[in-house]
Amino acid sequence: MKLGDMVKAKPGTAEGDVEKLGVGIIVREDTDVIGMKRFWVKWLNFTNGKPWARYEDDLELIKS
């Protein structure tokens, strides 16, 4: 996964119904304090929300 990719959350990786999140776009990537790669996702259904930090295992790639 990389910046600009379209993703969705895998079931069980977010509080509540992940289908309500819809599709997101990776807007930033970094590494956490223990060295794991982290992606910041801007969810398109939440236009006023801040990007959420998610790990690659939490996301499903829709379109690269």
C-alpha positions in Angstrom: 0.0 0.0 0.0 1.1 3.5 -0.7 -0.1 7.2 -0.7 -3.2 7.7 -2.8 -4.4 4.1 -2.6 -8.1 3.6 -2.0 -8.8 1.2 0.9 -11.5 0.0 3.2 -11.3 -1.3 6.7 -11.4 -5.0 7.3 -14.3 -6.3 9.5 -13.5 -6.1 13.2 -10.7 -3.5 12.8 -12.7 -0.4 13.8 -15.3 0.3 16.4 -18.8 0.0 15.1 -19.8 -1.0 11.5 -16.8 -0.7 9.1 -19.3 -0.5 6.2 -20.3 2.9 7.4 -16.8 4.2 7.0 -16.9 3.3 3.3 -13.9 4.0 1.2 -10.8 5.9 2.3 -7.7 7.3 0.7 -4.2 6.9 2.2 -3.0 10.4 2.8 0.2 9.8 4.8 2.4 6.9 6.0 4.9 6.7 8.8 6.3 4.2 11.3 5.1 3.9 14.9 7.4 3.8 18.0 8.0 0.0 17.7 8.8 0.2 14.0 5.6 -0.9 12.4 4.4 0.8 9.2 1.3 2.9 9.7 -1.1 4.5 7.2 -3.2 7.5 7.8 -6.6 7.2 6.0 -9.0 9.9 5.2 -12.5 8.4 5.0 -14.6 9.8 2.2 -17.9 9.4 4.2 -16.5 11.7 6.9 -15.6 14.9 5.2 -14.9 16.8 8.4 -13.0 14.1 10.1 -9.3 13.8 10.7 -7.3 11.0 9.1 -7.2 7.7 11.1 -4.0 5.8 11.7 -4.3 2.2 10.6 -1.9 -0.7 10.2 -1.7 -2.5 6.8 -3.3 -5.6 8.4 -6.4 -3.5 9.2 -6.9 -2.4 5.6 -8.1 -4.0 2.4 -6.7 -2.5 -0.8 -9.5 -1.5 -3.3 -7.5 0.4 -6.0 -3.9 1.3 -6.3 
